[in-house]
Amino acid sequence: MKFSIDIDDQKALLKYARKVIQAALEHEPEPEPPELSTTLRCGAFVTLREDASLRGCIGRMQSNDPLARTIADMALAAAFEDPRFTSVAAEELPRLEIEITLLSPLKPILPEQVVVGKHGLLISALGRSGVLLPQVPTEYGWDRETFLEQLCRKAGLAAGTWKSSLAQLYGFEGFVFSESSLSPAEG
C-alpha cells in the first residue's frame, strides 16, 4: 500500500507537532488542530532529532483518531515519555528537528519478502515485541539480515529469533516527512 498526504498537510502537521510540544513546555493549553485536506486515520511515529542524533521517538502502530490528534499525542510522547531519554527542555526546542512517519496497516511478512528501505517491521515473540521504521536500516546501511537481527535486539530477543516459528513478523510501509525535507513551515 503506497499512500501520501499533500505538502500543505505535511507542513501543517509538522508545525502543529512543534506547537503542541511548545505549549506543553510553557504549560499552555494545547493549540487547535490544523484543518487538513485528508481524513486519513493511521498509525504514526514522531521522531525528534537534536544535531542529527535521536532525541525521542514514539509511535502508535494504528489509530482510529483523526490524524492531527495522533500526531499531537505522539509528539508529546516523543518529547516527554521516551524512556531512553530525559524530557525535552524548553531551550532544546529550537534545535530539534521533527520527523513524522505515517504507517500503512500491518501485514504478516516472511523474512525473504522484506525489502530494505521499503518495509518497516514489527516482531512479536515470547511476550516481547519491537518495531523498526522503514528508514532505519537505510540510515545505518543495514542489509536484510542485519535489519532482522537489529529488530530482535530492539525487542530484547535473542539473535536469530526472527527465524523461529515462535516469532510473528509483520511488515508495513511508511510515508516519511520532516522539517528538513520540506521548506520549514512559516512561524
KEKE-3310 file (N, C-alpha, C; in steps of 0.2 Angstrom, whole numbers, plus 5000, padded with zeros to 4 digits):
npx = (5004:5004:5004:5001:5001:4996:5008:5005:4997:5007:5016:5008:5005:5018:5021:5011:5014:5026:5021:5012:5022:5029:5018:5016:5028:5028:5017:5004:4988:4984:4986:4974:4970:4976:4967:4965:4967:4965:4957:4963:4966:4977:4991:5006:5022:5032:5047:5061:5075:5091:5104:5106:5106:5097:5083:5071:5058:5042:5028:5012:5006:4994:4979:4963:4960:4958:4970:4978:4976:4982:4996:4998:4998:5008:5019:5020:5023:5035:5043:5042:5040:5048:5057:5070:5077:5079:5066:5062:5069:5064:5074:5080:5071:5071:5082:5078:5074:5059:5052:5040:5032:5020:5010:5006:4994:4997:5004:5006:5022:5035:5052:5060:5053:5055:5060:5073:5072:5060:5050:5045:5046:5038:5041:5035:5037:5038:5032:5037:5040:5045:5049:5055:5056:5054:5064:5075:5085:5091:5097:5107:5114:5111:5109:5096:5097:5104:5095:5084:5090:5094:5081:5076:5085:5081:5068:5072:5075:5083:5097:5093:5080:5070:5070:5063:5049:5041:5041:5032:5031:5028:5025:5026:5023:5030:5026:5036:5041:5049:5055:5067:5066:5056:5052:5054:5040:5031:5033)
npy = (4994:5010:5027:5044:5061:5078:5091:5103:5098:5091:5101:5108:5098:5096:5108:5109:5099:5104:5116:5110:5103:5115:5122:5113:5113:5127:5126:5129:5129:5116:5119:5123:5110:5109:5112:5100:5093:5080:5065:5054:5041:5033:5024:5032:5038:5050:5057:5064:5074:5080:5090:5080:5068:5055:5060:5057:5046:5040:5030:5025:5010:5009:5019:5025:5038:5055:5061:5073:5072:5060:5064:5074:5068:5058:5067:5073:5062:5058:5069:5069:5056:5046:5032:5031:5043:5059:5071:5083:5099:5117:5125:5117:5115:5124:5118:5106:5094:5089:5074:5065:5050:5041:5027:5012:4999:4985:4970:4952:4946:4937:4933:4933:4941:4954:4970:4981:4998:4999:4992:4993:4985:4974:4964:4950:4940:4927:4935:4947:4962:4972:4986:4993:5007:5010:5018:5016:5005:5009:5021:5017:5008:4995:4977:4965:4954:4960:4970:4962:4955:4967:4971:4960:4963:4975:4972:4965:4952:4936:4934:4929:4925:4929:4919:4909:4898:4903:4916:4931:4940:4956:4967:4984:4999:5016:5033:5046:5062:5077:5092:5096:5090:5097:5114:5124:5126:5142:5153)
npz = (5000:4995:5000:5003:5009:5005:5002:5009:5020:5026:5030:5039:5049:5054:5059:5068:5077:5083:5089:5099:5107:5112:5118:5129:5136:5140:5148:5143:5136:5124:5107:5094:5083:5066:5051:5040:5023:5021:5027:5033:5044:5053:5060:5067:5069:5079:5077:5085:5083:5088:5083:5073:5080:5088:5098:5103:5101:5097:5094:5087:5081:5075:5072:5076:5078:5073:5061:5065:5079:5083:5079:5088:5100:5099:5097:5109:5117:5112:5115:5129:5135:5131:5136:5135:5135:5144:5148:5135:5136:5137:5131:5122:5111:5100:5093:5089:5077:5069:5063:5055:5053:5044:5045:5035:5036:5046:5040:5039:5036:5027:5031:5019:5011:5015:5011:5011:5016:5010:5018:5035:5051:5063:5076:5085:5099:5111:5122:5120:5110:5096:5086:5070:5060:5042:5037:5045:5043:5031:5035:5043:5035:5034:5029:5024:5033:5044:5047:5052:5063:5071:5074:5082:5093:5097:5102:5113:5111:5108:5097:5080:5083:5074:5065:5070:5073:5083:5082:5076:5062:5055:5042:5036:5027:5026:5026:5025:5032:5035:5045:5039:5026:5020:5015:5029:5039:5040:5054)
capx = (5000:5008:5000:5004:4997:4999:5013:5002:4995:5013:5019:5003:5006:5025:5021:5007:5018:5031:5017:5010:5027:5030:5013:5017:5034:5026:5011:4999:4983:4986:4983:4969:4972:4975:4962:4968:4963:4965:4953:4967:4967:4983:4997:5011:5028:5035:5054:5064:5082:5095:5110:5106:5106:5090:5082:5065:5054:5037:5023:5007:5005:4987:4975:4957:4959:4960:4977:4981:4976:4988:5002:4999:4999:5015:5024:5021:5026:5042:5046:5042:5039:5053:5061:5078:5079:5076:5061:5064:5069:5062:5080:5081:5066:5074:5087:5075:5070:5054:5050:5034:5031:5013:5011:5001:4992:5002:5003:5011:5028:5041:5059:5063:5049:5057:5064:5076:5071:5053:5047:5046:5045:5036:5042:5032:5039:5040:5029:5040:5039:5049:5047:5059:5053:5057:5070:5081:5090:5094:5101:5113:5117:5110:5106:5090:5098:5106:5089:5080:5094:5093:5074:5076:5089:5076:5063:5075:5075:5090:5099:5090:5073:5066:5070:5060:5042:5038:5041:5027:5034:5023:5028:5022:5026:5029:5027:5040:5042:5052:5056:5072:5064:5051:5053:5051:5033:5032:5031)
capy = (5000:5017:5032:5050:5067:5083:5095:5108:5095:5089:5107:5109:5093:5097:5115:5108:5095:5109:5120:5106:5102:5121:5123:5109:5116:5133:5125:5132:5124:5113:5123:5120:5106:5112:5109:5096:5091:5072:5062:5048:5039:5028:5024:5037:5039:5056:5057:5071:5074:5086:5089:5073:5062:5054:5063:5054:5043:5036:5030:5020:5006:5010:5023:5027:5045:5060:5062:5078:5070:5055:5067:5078:5063:5055:5072:5074:5056:5058:5074:5069:5050:5041:5030:5031:5050:5064:5075:5089:5105:5122:5128:5112:5115:5127:5114:5100:5093:5085:5070:5061:5044:5039:5020:5008:4994:4979:4963:4947:4946:4932:4937:4934:4946:4961:4975:4986:5004:4999:4989:4993:4978:4973:4957:4948:4933:4926:4940:4954:4965:4978:4990:4997:5010:5008:5022:5015:5001:5013:5026:5013:5004:4988:4973:4962:4950:4964:4973:4957:4954:4973:4971:4956:4966:4981:4969:4961:4945:4933:4935:4924:4924:4930:4913:4904:4898:4906:4923:4933:4946:4960:4972:4990:5004:5022:5039:5050:5069:5081:5099:5097:5088:5102:5121:5125:5130:5149:5154)
capz = (5000:4995:5002:5005:5010:5001:5006:5014:5026:5029:5034:5044:5054:5057:5063:5074:5082:5086:5093:5104:5112:5115:5123:5135:5139:5143:5152:5140:5133:5118:5101:5090:5077:5059:5046:5035:5017:5022:5033:5034:5050:5053:5064:5066:5074:5078:5079:5087:5082:5090:5080:5069:5085:5091:5105:5106:5095:5100:5089:5088:5075:5071:5076:5073:5079:5067:5061:5070:5086:5083:5079:5094:5106:5098:5098:5117:5120:5110:5119:5137:5138:5128:5142:5133:5136:5148:5144:5131:5139:5133:5127:5116:5106:5093:5090:5087:5070:5069:5058:5055:5049:5044:5044:5032:5040:5047:5036:5040:5031:5028:5031:5012:5007:5017:5006:5015:5013:5009:5024:5042:5054:5070:5078:5092:5101:5118:5126:5118:5103:5094:5079:5067:5055:5036:5036:5050:5040:5026:5039:5046:5029:5035:5024:5027:5039:5049:5049:5056:5069:5075:5076:5088:5098:5099:5106:5119:5110:5106:5090:5076:5085:5068:5061:5074:5072:5088:5080:5071:5059:5052:5038:5035:5024:5030:5022:5030:5030:5041:5044:5034:5019:5017:5017:5035:5039:5042:5060)
cpx = (5004:5003:5004:4999:5000:5004:5010:5000:5002:5016:5014:5004:5013:5024:5016:5011:5023:5027:5014:5015:5029:5025:5014:5023:5032:5019:5005:4994:4986:4982:4978:4972:4971:4969:4966:4964:4962:4961:4957:4967:4972:4987:5002:5016:5030:5042:5057:5072:5085:5102:5111:5106:5099:5089:5075:5061:5049:5031:5017:5006:4999:4983:4968:4955:4960:4967:4981:4981:4982:4994:5003:5001:5006:5020:5025:5024:5033:5046:5047:5041:5043:5057:5068:5081:5076:5071:5065:5064:5067:5068:5082:5077:5068:5079:5084:5073:5065:5053:5044:5034:5024:5014:5005:4999:4997:5000:5008:5016:5033:5047:5062:5059:5051:5062:5066:5074:5063:5048:5049:5044:5043:5037:5038:5034:5040:5038:5033:5039:5044:5047:5053:5056:5057:5064:5076:5086:5094:5099:5107:5116:5116:5107:5100:5092:5100:5100:5085:5084:5093:5086:5073:5079:5084:5071:5066:5075:5082:5091:5096:5083:5069:5065:5065:5052:5038:5037:5035:5030:5029:5027:5023:5026:5025:5030:5030:5041:5045:5053:5061:5071:5059:5054:5050:5044:5034:5030:5034)
cpy = (5006:5022:5038:5055:5073:5087:5100:5105:5092:5095:5108:5104:5094:5103:5113:5104:5099:5113:5116:5105:5109:5123:5119:5111:5123:5132:5129:5127:5122:5118:5119:5116:5110:5108:5106:5094:5083:5070:5055:5047:5033:5029:5029:5037:5047:5055:5063:5069:5080:5085:5082:5067:5061:5057:5061:5051:5038:5036:5025:5017:5007:5015:5025:5035:5049:5061:5067:5076:5065:5059:5071:5073:5060:5061:5073:5068:5056:5063:5072:5061:5044:5039:5030:5038:5054:5068:5081:5095:5111:5125:5123:5113:5118:5123:5108:5100:5088:5081:5066:5055:5041:5031:5017:5003:4988:4973:4958:4947:4940:4936:4938:4939:4953:4964:4980:4993:5005:4998:4992:4987:4979:4965:4956:4941:4933:4932:4947:4956:4971:4980:4993:5000:5009:5012:5020:5011:5005:5018:5023:5009:4997:4984:4970:4958:4954:4968:4968:4956:4960:4973:4966:4959:4972:4978:4965:4954:4942:4934:4929:4922:4925:4924:4908:4904:4901:4914:4925:4940:4949:4966:4978:4995:5011:5028:5044:5057:5072:5088:5100:5095:5093:5109:5122:5129:5137:5149:5149)
cpz = (5000:4996:5003:5006:5007:5006:5011:5020:5030:5033:5040:5050:5058:5062:5069:5079:5086:5091:5100:5109:5115:5120:5129:5139:5143:5147:5150:5137:5126:5112:5098:5084:5070:5055:5040:5029:5017:5028:5035:5042:5050:5059:5062:5071:5073:5081:5080:5086:5085:5087:5076:5074:5087:5097:5108:5100:5098:5095:5091:5081:5071:5076:5072:5074:5073:5067:5065:5077:5087:5084:5085:5100:5105:5099:5105:5120:5118:5114:5126:5139:5135:5134:5141:5135:5141:5144:5141:5136:5135:5128:5122:5110:5100:5090:5087:5080:5071:5063:5059:5050:5049:5042:5040:5037:5041:5043:5038:5034:5032:5027:5024:5008:5009:5012:5010:5012:5011:5015:5031:5045:5061:5071:5085:5093:5108:5123:5125:5111:5102:5087:5077:5061:5048:5035:5040:5046:5035:5029:5041:5041:5031:5029:5027:5033:5045:5052:5054:5063:5074:5078:5082:5094:5101:5103:5112:5118:5108:5099:5086:5078:5079:5064:5064:5072:5077:5087:5075:5069:5055:5048:5037:5031:5028:5025:5027:5027:5036:5039:5039:5027:5016:5019:5024:5035:5042:5050:5065)
residu = (MET:LYS:PHE:SER:ILE:ASP:ILE:ASP:ASP:GLN:LYS:ALA:LEU:LEU:LYS:TYR:ALA:ARG:LYS:VAL:ILE:GLN:ALA:ALA:LEU:GLU:HIS:GLU:PRO:GLU:PRO:GLU:PRO:PRO:GLU:LEU:SER:THR:THR:LEU:ARG:CYS:GLY:ALA:PHE:VAL:THR:LEU:ARG:GLU:ASP:ALA:SER:LEU:ARG:GLY:CYS:ILE:GLY:ARG:MET:GLN:SER:ASN:ASP:PRO:LEU:ALA:ARG:THR:ILE:ALA:ASP:MET:ALA:LEU:ALA:ALA:ALA:PHE:GLU:ASP:PRO:ARG:PHE:THR:SER:VAL:ALA:ALA:GLU:GLU:LEU:PRO:ARG:LEU:GLU:ILE:GLU:ILE:THR:LEU:LEU:SER:PRO:LEU:LYS:PRO:ILE:LEU:PRO:GLU:GLN:VAL:VAL:VAL:GLY:LYS:HIS:GLY:LEU:LEU:ILE:SER:ALA:LEU:GLY:ARG:SER:GLY:VAL:LEU:LEU:PRO:GLN:VAL:PRO:THR:GLU:TYR:GLY:TRP:ASP:ARG:GLU:THR:PHE:LEU:GLU:GLN:LEU:CYS:ARG:LYS:ALA:GLY:LEU:ALA:ALA:GLY:THR:TRP:LYS:SER:SER:LEU:ALA:GLN:LEU:TYR:GLY:PHE:GLU:GLY:PHE:VAL:PHE:SER:GLU:SER:SER:LEU:SER:PRO:ALA:GLU:GLY)
# end
